[in-house]
Amino acid sequence: MTMVKYNPRMMNPSREMDRLFDSFQASRNCDCSPLTDILESDTEFELQVELPGFEKKDLTIRTENQVLILSGKREQEEESRKAHRQERHFRGEFERRFRLPRETDSEKVQAEMSHGLLTVKIPKSEQMIGREIEIS
C-alpha cells in the first residue's frame, strides 16, 4: 500500500481551481484578491466582500453581459517606518468578475459599504422566484 501525504487543498479540487482562476484575474499590481462570500436566498443573491481600509470612492461596480465586475484601487500610504512584514494592508489594484445567472435582474443591483464589508445584492427575476397559483 502506498502512503500519500494529506493535502487539504486536494480535498476540494473545485475550490482550488476557483482560487487559481481568481489569481489570474487579479491585477498585476495586486498580490491578493478580496475574500468573497456568495449567498443565495429565495429572492436574491448576495456577495459579501471583505475590503478593510477601502472607502466607497476607491471601488467601482458594473455589469456587462451578465457579469458583475468589482474593481478597486488603493494608493500606498507614505510610511516613515520601515516595514519588516505587511500582511494586513492591501495596496494596489484588483478586479474580480462574477458571472450572473440569466435569471437575475442586473438593472436592480444594490451595493452598500459598511466597516470594510461591501455587500452587493442581486435580485432574482420574477421567473426564477416563481409563484404559487391558487386553484379555483
C-alpha positions as CSV (number, residue, x, y, z in Angstrom):
1,M,0.0,0.0,0.0
2,T,1.3,3.5,-0.9
3,M,1.1,6.2,1.7
4,V,0.1,9.6,0.4
5,K,0.7,12.8,2.5
6,Y,-2.5,14.6,3.4
7,N,-3.0,17.8,1.4
8,P,-6.2,19.7,2.4
9,R,-6.3,21.6,-0.9
10,M,-6.8,18.3,-2.8
11,M,-9.9,17.6,-0.7
12,N,-11.8,20.2,-2.7
13,P,-10.3,20.5,-6.2
14,S,-13.1,22.8,-7.3
15,R,-12.2,25.4,-4.7
16,E,-8.6,25.1,-5.6
17,M,-9.4,25.7,-9.3
18,D,-11.5,28.8,-8.4
19,R,-8.6,30.1,-6.4
20,L,-6.3,29.5,-9.3
21,F,-8.5,31.3,-11.8
22,D,-9.1,34.2,-9.3
23,S,-5.4,34.7,-9.0
24,F,-5.1,35.0,-12.8
25,Q,-7.9,37.6,-12.9
26,A,-6.3,39.8,-10.2
27,S,-4.5,42.9,-11.4
28,R,-0.7,42.7,-11.8
29,N,-0.3,45.4,-9.2
30,C,-2.1,43.2,-6.6
31,D,-0.8,40.3,-4.6
32,C,-4.2,39.3,-3.4
33,S,-7.9,39.2,-4.3
34,P,-10.5,40.2,-1.8
35,L,-12.2,37.4,0.1
36,T,-15.8,37.0,-1.0
37,D,-18.8,35.0,0.2
38,I,-21.7,34.3,-2.2
39,L,-25.0,33.7,-0.6
40,E,-28.4,32.9,-2.0
41,S,-31.9,33.4,-0.7
42,D,-35.3,32.8,-2.3
43,T,-35.3,36.3,-3.8
44,E,-31.7,37.3,-4.3
45,F,-28.0,36.5,-4.5
46,E,-25.7,38.4,-2.1
47,L,-22.0,39.0,-2.4
48,Q,-20.1,39.9,0.8
49,V,-16.6,41.2,0.0
50,E,-14.0,41.9,2.7
51,L,-12.3,45.3,1.9
52,P,-10.8,46.6,5.1
53,G,-9.4,50.1,4.7
54,F,-11.2,50.8,1.4
55,E,-13.8,53.6,1.0
56,K,-16.6,53.9,-1.5
57,K,-14.6,56.2,-3.6
58,D,-12.0,53.5,-4.1
59,L,-14.4,51.0,-5.7
60,T,-16.3,50.5,-8.9
61,I,-19.1,48.0,-9.6
62,R,-20.5,47.5,-13.0
63,T,-22.3,44.8,-15.0
64,E,-21.6,43.7,-18.6
65,N,-23.2,40.8,-20.4
66,Q,-24.4,39.1,-17.2
67,V,-21.0,39.6,-15.5
68,L,-20.7,41.7,-12.4
69,I,-17.3,43.4,-12.3
70,L,-15.9,44.7,-9.0
71,S,-12.7,46.7,-9.1
72,G,-10.8,48.9,-6.7
73,K,-7.7,50.8,-6.2
74,R,-5.9,52.0,-3.1
75,E,-2.8,54.0,-3.1
76,Q,0.2,53.1,-0.9
77,E,0.4,55.4,2.0
78,E,3.7,57.1,2.8
79,E,5.2,55.4,5.9
80,S,8.1,56.8,7.9
81,R,8.8,53.5,9.5
82,K,10.4,50.5,7.8
83,A,8.1,47.5,7.5
84,H,9.6,44.1,8.1
85,R,6.4,42.3,7.1
86,Q,3.0,43.6,5.9
87,E,0.0,41.3,5.6
88,R,-2.9,43.4,6.7
89,H,-3.0,46.4,4.4
90,F,-3.9,45.8,0.8
91,R,-2.4,48.3,-1.7
92,G,-2.7,48.4,-5.5
93,E,-5.5,47.5,-7.8
94,F,-7.7,44.4,-8.1
95,E,-10.6,43.2,-10.3
96,R,-13.0,40.4,-9.6
97,R,-15.6,39.1,-12.0
98,F,-18.7,37.1,-11.1
99,R,-20.9,35.5,-13.8
100,L,-24.5,36.2,-13.0
101,P,-27.3,33.6,-13.7
102,R,-29.5,34.6,-16.6
103,E,-32.4,34.8,-14.2
104,T,-31.1,37.8,-12.3
105,D,-32.1,41.4,-12.7
106,S,-28.8,43.3,-13.2
107,E,-30.7,46.6,-13.5
108,K,-31.7,46.4,-9.8
109,V,-28.3,45.5,-8.3
110,Q,-27.7,47.4,-5.0
111,A,-24.4,47.8,-3.1
112,E,-23.6,49.0,0.4
113,M,-20.3,49.5,2.2
114,S,-20.0,49.3,6.0
115,H,-17.0,48.8,8.2
116,G,-14.9,47.3,5.4
117,L,-17.6,44.9,4.2
118,L,-19.1,45.5,0.8
119,T,-22.5,43.9,0.4
120,V,-23.8,43.6,-3.2
121,K,-27.4,42.4,-3.6
122,I,-28.5,40.9,-6.9
123,P,-32.3,40.3,-7.1
124,K,-33.6,37.2,-8.9
125,S,-36.0,37.8,-11.7
126,E,-39.7,37.0,-11.2
127,Q,-39.3,33.9,-13.5
128,M,-36.6,32.5,-11.1
129,I,-38.5,33.2,-7.9
130,G,-41.7,31.6,-9.1
131,R,-45.1,32.0,-7.6
132,E,-47.9,29.9,-6.1
133,I,-51.0,29.6,-8.2
134,E,-54.3,29.5,-6.4
135,I,-56.7,26.8,-7.5
136,S,-60.3,28.0,-8.2
